[in-house]
Amino acid sequence: MSICNHIGMDRNEILVEFGKNLRAERNRAGYSQEGLAEKMGICAGKHIGTIERGETNPTLTTIIAIMKTLDVSFDKLFEVE
């Protein structure tokens, strides 16, 4: 059974929820998309935008960089309403 089926959400729902949580935490921390990308050491804020809109599935290394940069837990980014 896939993790999506196990938690009762499909892949797109998970990506959208993650993106909403990322946007909220980024705003809380006072970063623009470009500012967050720069702080994380990636070259384009556009990538942050695609994650926030649920259009891309971020890699584990990207998720960890987001967590460290925003000083936020895994649980907070994956919180589901």
Helices and strands as residue ranges (DSSP letters): H 3-7, H 11-29, H 33-40, H 45-52, H 60-70, H 74-77
